Amino acid sequence: MNRKILVIDDDSLILLIHEAKLEEETNCACAYFDNAKSALEHIIDADSNTHFLLLLDINMPVMNGWDLLDEIKKHPFKNNILTIMVTSSVNEADKEKAQQYEMVLDFLSKPLKTRHIDRLRNIVEVAPFFKEAVPNQNV
């Protein structure tokens, strides 16, 4: 099985921050998209053995995060796609809406921080995408 993390955010600075953070924390390939439409095309073109973890922003032009999730629900390999919402939205309605999608496992504020990665490692379905945590040597 192939694993791949897709970071989808229209903010180029956030993409750079997430790339730097994920480079040291993941044990799989990562790809970065500044729009959801390109990410969807990437998913559609992938083979059926690829499992994706999407780190998905909500508010983007052309196709927003909700639109992408609605399209993924139609995809034949939708069960191979997990999603973490990583957004600047503090709207409680967005958190509630995210819970309506079976593939959305968590809702985090951007940018990704070490505590977020540690939290993701504790989600059974998501843990295989990340390296094991290095124990704190200052104890």
Secondary structure, DSSP 4 states (H G I P E B T S, - for coil): -EEEEEEE-S-HHHHHHHHHHHHHHBSSEEEEESSHHHHHHHHHHS-TTEEEEEEE-S--SSS-HHHHHHHHTTSTTGGGEEEEEEES---HHHHHHHTT-TTEEEEEESSP-HHHHHHHHTSTTTGGGBPPPPPPTT-
